Amino acid sequence: MKIKELKISPIQEDSIFSKIYAYFIFLMPFFIMGAFVIFCYYNREVIEALYIIIITNKVFSIIWVVLWFGGMINILRQAFCYLFVEEVCSVENKTFYYQKFRKIFGIKKLIKNLEIPIVEISEVKEAKKPSFLYAFLNPLGHRNAVEIETIDGKIYKIMNSVVLKNRNSLNPTSSETNERANKIYNEVKDMISK
């Protein structure tokens, strides 16, 4: 018997703008590379000038390429792990179920699955609020709303409370995200305590 199910996703199902914006963020590194290739193809003299600059400043050029490539990999990783996901939790037969799905390009794939008997859960608490520096360094900031600690000491951080709606909802330290995190935390705590 399912008592209650909670389903959340950073991308709202009914918002076409959120979906377009999310895919734009995901594909942005490829757009930049494509624009650079097209620009270089039509401006051969720019390639020659760039080649001279790269050869004369090898260390600077290598550092720039490594930082750009690292940033590209970081934004793709964050989009895959925190933006194109759907999280579902429920309680059934005195067991807490949590599933995290990756939803991208119409494909839904299970990436995390937890089954925790309620008697093994020692504490359900609200996850800590990330620092300002965390929000600054991560373009797609996320904030888990719930921490579940089991009797054997394992801690599970679940239920991302950031939504792709407006600027405040993307910031993991904003008041809008705090309200959503509190709401999610209270719903999960009520599910487990009943």
C-alpha positions in Angstrom: 0.0 0.0 0.0 1.5 3.3 -1.1 1.0 6.0 1.5 2.3 9.0 -0.5 4.6 9.7 -3.4 6.7 12.8 -4.0 8.0 13.6 -7.4 10.3 16.6 -8.2 12.3 17.8 -11.1 14.3 21.0 -11.8 12.7 21.3 -15.2 8.9 21.8 -14.9 6.9 19.5 -17.2 4.4 22.3 -18.2 7.1 24.9 -19.0 8.3 24.9 -22.5 10.7 27.8 -21.8 12.4 25.8 -19.0 13.0 22.8 -21.3 14.4 25.0 -24.1 16.6 26.9 -21.6 17.9 23.6 -20.1 18.8 22.2 -23.5 20.4 25.5 -24.5 22.6 25.3 -21.4 23.5 21.7 -22.1 24.4 22.4 -25.8 26.1 25.7 -25.2 29.7 24.3 -25.3 29.0 22.7 -28.7 27.5 26.0 -30.0 30.6 27.8 -29.0 32.9 25.3 -30.7 30.8 25.3 -33.8 30.7 29.1 -34.0 34.5 29.2 -33.6 35.0 26.6 -36.4 32.7 28.5 -38.7 34.5 31.8 -37.9 37.9 30.3 -38.5 36.7 28.8 -41.8 35.6 32.1 -43.2 38.6 34.1 -41.8 41.8 32.4 -42.8 43.9 35.4 -41.8 42.5 35.1 -38.2 43.8 31.4 -38.1 47.3 32.5 -39.2 47.3 35.3 -36.5 46.0 32.9 -33.9 48.6 30.3 -34.8 51.4 32.8 -34.3 49.9 33.9 -30.9 49.6 30.3 -29.8 53.1 29.4 -30.8 54.6 32.4 -29.0 52.5 31.9 -25.8 52.5 28.1 -25.5 52.0 28.0 -21.7 49.2 30.6 -21.7 47.5 28.8 -24.6 47.7 25.4 -22.9 46.3 26.8 -19.6 43.5 28.5 -21.5 42.6 25.3 -23.4 42.7 23.2 -20.2 40.5 25.7 -18.3 38.0 25.9 -21.2 37.8 22.2 -21.6 37.5 21.7 -17.8 34.6 24.2 -17.7 32.9 22.5 -20.6 33.1 19.1 -19.0 31.9 20.6 -15.7 28.8 22.2 -17.2 27.9 18.9 -19.1 28.4 16.9 -15.9 26.2 19.2 -13.9 23.5 19.2 -16.5 23.5 15.4 -16.6 23.5 15.0 -12.8 21.4 17.8 -11.5 19.3 19.4 -14.3 18.0 16.6 -16.5 16.8 14.5 -13.5 13.5 13.5 -11.9 13.5 12.3 -8.3 10.7 10.1 -6.8 10.3 9.0 -3.2 7.6 7.0 -1.6 6.8 4.8 1.4 5.3 1.4 0.8 5.1 -1.5 3.3 7.2 0.2 5.9 10.0 0.8 3.4 11.3 4.1 2.0 11.9 4.0 -1.7 13.9 6.6 -3.6 14.6 6.7 -7.3 16.5 9.2 -9.4 16.0 9.2 -13.1 17.9 10.9 -15.9 15.5 12.4 -18.4 17.1 13.7 -21.5 16.1 13.7 -25.2 13.0 11.7 -24.3 14.9 8.9 -22.7 14.3 8.1 -19.0 17.0 6.0 -17.3 17.3 5.0 -13.6 20.6 6.2 -12.2 20.0 5.8 -8.4 17.7 3.5 -6.5 17.4 3.2 -2.7 15.2 0.9 -0.6 15.6 1.6 3.1 13.4 -0.1 5.7 11.9 2.7 7.9 13.2 0.9 11.1 16.8 1.4 9.9 16.4 5.2 9.5 17.8 6.8 12.6 17.4 10.5 11.6 15.9 12.6 8.8 17.2 16.1 8.8 17.3 19.1 6.5 20.5 19.3 4.4 22.9 22.1 5.0 22.6 25.2 2.9 25.6 25.6 0.5 28.0 28.6 0.8 28.0 31.5 -1.5 31.3 30.3 -3.0 29.6 27.0 -4.0 26.9 28.9 -5.9 29.6 31.0 -7.6 31.7 28.1 -8.8 28.9 25.9 -10.0 26.9 27.3 -12.9 24.0 24.8 -12.3 23.9 24.9 -8.5 22.0 22.2 -6.8 20.9 21.8 -3.2 19.7 18.6 -1.7 16.8 19.2 0.7 16.9 16.0 2.8 19.6 14.0 4.6 18.7 10.5 5.7 21.0 8.8 8.2 20.7 5.1 8.8 21.5 3.1 11.9 24.8 1.9 10.4 25.9 5.5 9.8 25.3 5.9 6.1 24.1 9.3 5.0 22.0 9.8 1.9 21.5 13.3 0.5 18.4 13.4 -1.7 15.8 15.6 -3.4 17.3 18.6 -5.3 15.4 21.7 -4.4 16.6 24.0 -7.2 14.1 24.7 -10.0 14.8 26.1 -13.5 12.2 28.9 -13.3 13.8 32.2 -12.7 17.1 33.6 -11.4 16.3 33.3 -7.7 15.1 29.7 -8.1 18.4 28.7 -9.6 20.4 30.1 -6.7 20.8 27.3 -4.0 21.1 30.0 -1.3 18.1 32.1 -2.2 14.9 32.5 -0.1 12.8 30.8 -2.8 15.0 27.8 -2.8 15.0 27.7 1.0 11.2 27.7 1.0 11.1 24.8 -1.5 13.8 22.9 0.4 11.7 23.3 3.6 8.6 22.1 1.9 10.3 19.0 0.4 12.0 18.2 3.7 8.7 18.4 5.6 6.9 16.2 3.1 9.6 13.6 3.2 9.8 13.7 7.0 6.0 13.3 7.2 6.1 10.3 4.8 8.8 8.6 6.9 7.3 9.4 10.3 3.8 8.1 9.5 
